[in-house]
């Protein structure tokens, strides 16, 4: 008996769909079957680079495939984010998502990314301490002294950032607003360049990630005034928090997470999240992170997505208060 053409075509379409589903499911089960590329939006030697290398090493062992790090610095990580957002949603191109990237997009009048739509959150990896440092030549040893120093200079102080909307810029703007002082930003491509100019005296102060300045603090090349967190950093136990220094509610810790292109299959996301958990929670990673002023985090896809929403609300308010524009 010959089937009517309409029924025949429907059966053929169903068979093709079933085959496609089985092939997709098989590909997800086999993931990963080739190297994974992790795109980092900051220069080598930066805080992001340290976390990326720890994740890459641990995840390569867990997944059985090499995680290759590629750096695409610029616009506080936004350029790297755009690259990943356009990549195939198969889990083989990942983004080291930094808080600076989110805040850069919030402050921009024409954002190149919509972090809620362009990415599938995978996991939070680590949370880093931001520390307020100055050049010892200023002879400033406390937050109160820094405020008095700034008020003695009508032209204001030079600070630094890695771009409009970066956490150093937002922290400096919030500090200036709360202290009633003037701070002018100088933009740099990354933390190593900032540290060099701060030591040379070309800029006055810096809200920098602890991993970029710990060595210089220990060597006496920089003076640490306070950490911008709710509690003292394990790597800087003698340095007070901003709250202890007289400025409460000043938590500007730098978090780093892992994201994939939007619509990446959930089974792939789950495998990556499990690999991230094992990579960041192993003894070597925890020890390395804490020596640099970081704490490893253990947050899965759904919790990370909710966290992003809360951070958008929080930093939008800081940008509004500081009167900042991209």
NORRA-V733512 format. One record per pair of residues at least 4 apart in sequence whose C-alpha atoms are under 6 Angstrom apart, sorted by the first residue. I is the first residue (numbers start at 0). GAP is how many residues later the second one is. D is the distance in whole Angstrom. If there is no record, write none. Layout:
BEGIN
i,gap,d
I,GAP,D
I,GAP,D
END
This chain:
BEGIN
i,gap,d
21,4,6
34,30,5
34,31,5
34,32,6
35,31,5
35,56,5
36,30,6
36,31,5
36,32,6
36,55,6
36,56,5
37,30,6
37,31,5
37,56,5
37,57,6
38,31,5
38,32,6
38,56,5
39,31,5
39,56,5
40,30,6
40,31,5
40,32,4
40,36,4
40,39,5
41,31,4
42,30,6
42,147,6
43,5,6
44,4,6
45,145,6
51,4,6
54,4,6
54,224,6
55,4,6
55,11,5
57,221,4
58,4,6
58,216,5
58,220,5
59,4,6
59,5,5
59,6,5
59,7,5
61,213,6
71,8,5
73,5,6
74,88,6
75,24,6
75,25,6
75,86,6
75,87,6
76,24,5
77,23,6
84,33,6
84,176,5
88,172,5
88,175,5
89,174,6
93,165,6
93,166,5
94,163,6
94,164,5
95,161,6
95,162,5
96,159,6
96,160,5
96,161,6
97,158,5
98,156,6
99,4,6
99,66,5
99,67,5
102,62,5
103,61,4
103,62,6
104,6,5
106,58,6
106,218,6
106,219,5
107,218,4
113,4,6
114,4,6
117,144,5
118,141,6
118,142,5
118,143,4
119,139,6
119,140,5
119,141,6
119,142,5
120,138,5
120,180,5
120,184,6
121,136,5
121,137,5
121,147,6
121,151,5
121,179,4
122,134,6
122,135,5
122,150,6
122,176,5
122,177,5
122,178,5
122,181,6
123,133,4
123,173,6
123,175,5
124,131,6
124,132,5
124,171,6
124,172,5
125,129,6
125,130,5
125,169,6
125,170,4
125,171,5
126,127,6
126,128,4
126,167,5
126,168,5
127,125,6
127,126,5
127,166,4
128,80,6
128,81,6
128,124,5
128,164,6
129,78,5
129,79,4
129,80,6
129,97,6
129,98,5
129,123,6
130,76,5
130,77,6
130,79,6
130,95,6
130,96,4
130,97,6
131,74,6
131,75,4
131,92,6
131,93,6
131,94,5
132,72,6
132,73,5
132,90,5
132,91,4
132,92,6
133,70,6
133,71,5
133,88,6
133,89,5
134,64,6
134,87,5
135,86,6
135,87,6
139,5,6
139,6,6
141,83,5
142,82,6
149,6,6
155,26,5
155,27,5
156,26,5
157,25,6
157,26,5
157,45,5
157,46,5
158,25,6
158,26,5
158,44,6
158,46,5
158,47,6
159,25,5
159,26,5
159,27,6
159,46,6
160,7,5
160,8,5
160,26,5
161,4,6
161,25,5
161,26,5
161,27,6
161,28,6
162,24,6
163,162,5
166,4,6
167,39,5
172,149,6
173,148,6
174,4,6
175,4,6
175,5,5
175,6,6
196,5,5
197,4,6
197,5,5
209,4,6
209,83,6
210,81,5
215,5,5
215,6,6
216,4,6
216,5,5
216,6,6
225,13,6
225,14,5
225,15,5
225,16,5
226,14,5
226,15,6
227,13,6
227,14,6
227,22,6
227,23,5
227,24,6
228,22,4
228,24,6
229,21,6
231,5,6
231,9,6
232,4,6
234,56,6
234,58,5
239,4,6
241,5,5
242,4,5
242,5,4
274,4,6
275,4,6
276,4,6
276,21,6
279,5,6
288,5,5
289,4,5
289,5,6
299,4,6
310,4,6
311,4,6
318,5,5
END
